[in-house]
Amino acid sequence: MHRTRCAVQEVGGPPLPRARPVANRNPAGGGPAGEVAMSDRVIAQKAPFKVDVVAGETYWWCVCGRSAKQPFCDGSHKGTGFAPMKHVAQTSGPAFFCGCKHTQRPPLCDGTHQSL
């Protein structure tokens, strides 16, 4: 589990827009406010990351694709305008986190990587 001080979008809210991902509006997060093109995301891998999660635990999914601790945030997004996404596991067991960073069901994989 990785915790960080950044603006986040919580799972359960509206899906990320395809052309305009969440921008970091938190000065403490290091990124500028404003829009960031989807193409600025780094494809960490063209497959999901299988992670055994624990119900009630919080996980911070890397949105930018730059983290060395994929699929979770390590702070590498600073200065990019991206921010990690908070995910609270509803049940214990395997979860498949998006590796391509283009899912329409963030932070979980929806198969979008198959068309990239």
Secondary structure, DSSP 8 states (H G I E B T S, - for coil): -----S---BTTS----SSS------GGG---SS---GGGS----SS-EEEEE-TT-EEEE-SSS--TTTTB--STTTTTT---EEEE-SSSEEEEE-SSS--SSTTB--SGGGG-
